[in-house]
Amino acid sequence: GVYLAVSPSSLSFFGYLPEELIGNSAYDYFNPEDFQTIVKSHARVNVKQDVDSVDYRIITKSGNHIKVCTLSKPMTDSDGTELILTITFKR
């Protein structure tokens, strides 16, 4: 899960500029205690090929952990590359 595009709202929500996240693994920003929950959700998305949601905590740039929910949906871009579209919001 590497960030390919990030909303500018990442700064106000998580303290990161989009360019600080793009190219990095999303897994680097997850609370380690929630890792298995996120991995299971990712697996469900790949198997079901449908929208899945998962609640977990993200580590902000300041080091705090905030509760978020991510909705994920598998998709294929115009070049045939398989992607997972995610929308994350604070709880």
N, C-alpha and C positions, 0 to 999 in steps of 0.2 A: 504494500500500500504506500506508494510514493505520491506526494502531492504534485499534481500537474497544473492546477489552477486553484487560486484561493481568493475569496472575497475580501475586499478592503475592511470589512467588518471584523476581520480577525484581530485587528489592532485593538478595537474597543472591547471585544469579548475576551481575548486571550493574551493581549499584550504583544503579539507578534505581527510584524509587517508581512504582507503576503509573500514578498521575496525572501523572507527568512524561512518560510515553510516550504516553498516550491522546491522540488527536487529532494526533499527529505522524506524519510519514512514516517508515516502517521503513527506508527507503533512507538516511536521515540517519545511521543507526547502523552501516552496513556499511563495512568496510574498502574504500577506493576501488579497491584492486587486485583485489578480488573482485567488483566491480560487474557486469561482463559475465557472469560465471558465474551470478550471481543472476538477472539479467534473462533469461538463457536458460532457467533453471528455471521462472521465472514464466510464460514463453511456453509451455513444455511443459505446465504445469498447465492453462492456458487452452485449449490445443489438444486434449490427450488427455482432459481432464475426468476425470482420475484422480489418485491420490496421486503426488507426486514428492518427491525428497529432494535436498538440496544442502548441501555442506560449504563453510563460509566463515568469516570472522572478523568479530566484532562489536566495536565500540569501546565499552568500558565507560565509566561516568561518570568514573572516574579517568584515562581516556585510554589504558588498556591495550587490547590487541587479544587476544581469546580465541577459540579455535576452537570452533565450534558446528556443529550439524547442524539443519536445519529440514525438517520434513515438511509438505507443503502439499496441501490438497485443496479443490477448488472446491465450493461449496454454495450453496443459495438459502435465505434465511430465510423465516419465515412471511409476511412482507410482499411476498415476491417479489424482494427485493434480492439480487443476486449478490454473494457474499463468497468469500474464500479463508481457510479455517481453517488456521492454522499452529501447529505445536508445535515449539518450539526447545529444544534441550538442549545442554549442554557436552560436548565430546569429551574 
